[in-house]
Structures are given as C-alpha cells and as structure tokens.
Amino acid sequence: MEPSFFPPSQERNLEGWPDWSILVVDDEQGMLNFLVKTLAPRCHFVMSASSAEDGAQWLRGHHVDLVILDISLPGKSGVVWLKELREQGFTGEVILITAFADLDTAIEALRAGASDFILKPFRVPQILNAVKHCYERSRLRRENFVLRRAVTSTPGRGALVGQSPALQQLRQSIARVAPVNSTVLLQGESGTGKELVARELHALSSRASGPFVPVNCAAVSPELIESELFGHAKGAFTGATRARDGLFHYAQGGTLFLDEIAELPQPIQATLLRAIEDLNIRPVGSEQLVPLNLRIVAATNRQLSDEVAAGRFRKDLYFRLQVVDLTLPPLREHKDDIAELVAHFIAQLAPSLGVEPLAISEPEMDFLRQYDWPGNVRELRNLIERSLILGTLNVSALYPGVARPADGGAAPSQPTDLHTLEKMHILNVLDSVQGDKTRAAQLLGVSRRTLERRVAEWNSL
C-alpha cells in the first residue's frame, strides 16, 4: 500500500504538534482511513500498511518516529512483530490497538515494548492524546541525554564579558546571525570562547527551546566518530549489540555544535557534507534515512583555508560550513576587557570554591594587561581560579622569578621581556613534566596544539 505524505499544516503549527513520521499498520481499511485522516494534518507525514510484513518493508527504507500497530493482523501478529522490532533495535514509540483484549494481552504488549495500549473503538481525542504522550516520552529521553552530557562537558561561562570595540563588534555579528538558520563557522585560537559564542547563537535563535548538543570532534576516536554522530543499527559492527541514536538525533529541534571540526577524518567529512546538503542522515548499518531539523555550528582553532590548501580538509565542506564565518579575537587584541573579565571570574568562582573574593591591585592588573595570554580567556580564568585557591594573585605563573608587586612595584614593561618570560615559563612547565606536552598544556590552560605552535615559533627564529 502506498504511503500517504502530507506537508506540515497551519493547524499542526498552531497546536504545537511534533514534526514526526508515523506508520499506521492495520488490516481494516476503515481504521487506516480514520487514523490517516486524523493524523496527517498534524504530523510530518503518515505511512500506512495492512500487515506486519508490509510495515517492515517500509521501515527498512524510511525513518519512523511512531508506529500505531493493530494486534490482530493477517500473518504475523502485532505483538510478535513488536518483539522483533525491539530485538532488531527499533527505538521509536509504538502504540498497540485492538478490539479484543484482556489484562494478560495488555501485560504482554507492554512487556514486548509498547509505549501505550488502546482499545477499539476509540475517539479522536484518545488517539491524539496517546500520540502526544509518546512525543513527550521521546522528548524527555532526549533532554535527559543532553543534560547528562552537559553535566560532564565544559560548563558555560555566562554571557560574553567585555566592552571593547572587538567584543562589541562580535556581539553585533551574533545578533545578526542568530535569527537565521544558516550554518555558522567559528574560527579563533584555543581559549577564545567559541563554545560560548555557539551557545549565544543558540540562545538568541528560534531554536532556543530545543537542545544544545556540543561534541568535541577531537575527543572521539576516528573509529567511533561516525557512530557517535549518526548513530548505528544493531549489528552494524563488532560490539554493536543494540541500536543507538547519534548526536544528530539528540540535537533535533535545536543546535549541534561541532567543535574542533578540522579533526574529522576525511571519510566522515564527506558524510557530514551529504547530511548538511540533503538534510538527512543514515545511521551506520541502517537503510533508513532520518530527516534532520537542526542547526549546525562548527568551530576550529585552525585556519580551515590552510587545511583545505594542504589537502587535509574538503573544500566543498569548507564552503558549505562557511555560509556565515565569525572569527573570535584573541585576548591580546582586546586587553581593555581584562579588568572586567577578572571581576567576572572572581564573582563566578569564589562562591563555588567556598573562598573569599580576591582583591586585585592596580599594579597587579598591569601585570595581567601586559601578558601575551597564549591561552586567551581560558588561561586567564584558570589563573584566577588558582589564585583564589591560593589566596593571592599567582603572578609567578605568568612571570617566573618576578615578585608579586604588593608594594606597588611596576610590572615588566617591554614586550620583548614579556615574550622572554613567557618562553621561560612554558619551558619550566615542560621541564617539570619531563617534556610531556599534553600534561604541560593542561597545566598552562591551553590546548596541546597551541603549545606546539608556540614551540615551533621559537624553533623557527
């Protein structure tokens, strides 16, 4: 039986119905017509089938969020097919309907994995409420997943802090870009606040009520990144004992933030490009296409144009991501914001650490303004956190061997001296960890790539 496709209607939008795909399976043509007529104006599209075998055929080629399934079907019963669906890894919602049922049948249906159970005959409000309840269950599962990731990911830093011309211009750009649905590419050095800007774009967009899902592409192994992003079917690879939804699924209706996008392996770059252009994805090992309803914000601390020229990043994906390109300024280019940033971090961190706020003298502030900040705002935040714990501004972390200017002494004033002190400090940290660049970068509050770039700059002089 041919599926019925219905475009989103004004009625659906007014009632706040989900952008869902529904498969109705029933051998009674009258019931099929009733359900299609009821649901089609309110949902993304509705497919209909008269047997479990026909329904399975549609599921092999189409993404479905909800199955409304009659128990009594010719051939394979609805309960038997539901058990098979769950064993095969189908994670969508299922509503079982029947004209003949007792308590044992209801219990068997729920044990088989049904989301709801409705007796025929039923009225329009009953089926609509059941669909809404299923949608709420699905939404809560997705939100719980996003919240669990948020607890383990880097916490937000609050609104953008600073009144310098560079920050004002960045705010204006965010305000212009946020309302549109175009893909955004954020470029800038490590520690400049790219995730913060991505969150601002999300918060000011029409998708603000949806999830914000961040993923660090550099933190996932190349072997798992495709499954992490797009999900996989049961048995798609060794160890895939059950189906799993990917991060694209959990970002539906919201924003997917792809940090360190330059770290994606080239085969995955091609898959990502296809997903952006076609607005759908195919989980690993699955034949189903899953339609997308989300915005992608990507970020990198590399110059992607250089990566393209070097053959490490696809040119077509670069141009597709670069619909809107925002470059975040390094802290050394807006040092006028340092005093406000310091006050913000002290107010933010002191209560959480259970310590008294720290008083910063003007000579100490001069020290902070003259430093080059290779780790940018993240390095400044880490310095303030360490200083709050110690109870005094940890100037020696920036200028090894320089005394804290508590007596009003002047800070180093020559840029050359500052670069020398910075180099001494980084080399001292490297020496303290026996040359372990990963550990040294953690102690310095910068990425390993930033540290390696600094060392390479010194070696080229």
Secondary structure, DSSP 8 states (H G I E B T S, - for coil): ---B-----HHHHHHT----EEEEE-S-HHHHHHHHHHHTTTSSEEEEESSHHHHHHHHHHS--SEEEEESS-SSS-HHHHHHHHHHTT--SEEEEEESS--HHHHHHHHHHT-SEEEESS--HHHHHHHHHHHHHHHHHHHHHHHHHHHHHS-----S----SHHHHHHHHHHHHHTTS---EEEE--TTS-HHHHHHHHHHTSTTTTS-EEEEEGGGS-TTTHHHHHH-B-TTSSTT--S-B--HHHHTTTSEEEEETGGGS-HHHHHHHHHHHHHTEE--BT----EE---EEEEEESS-HHHHHHTTSS-HHHHHHHTTEEEE---GGG-GGGHHHHHHHHHHHHHHHHT-------HHHHHHHHHS--TTHHHHHHHHHHHHHHHTS--GGGTSTT----TT-------HHHHHHHHHHHHHHHHHHTTT-HHHHHHHHTS-HHHHHHHHHHHHH-
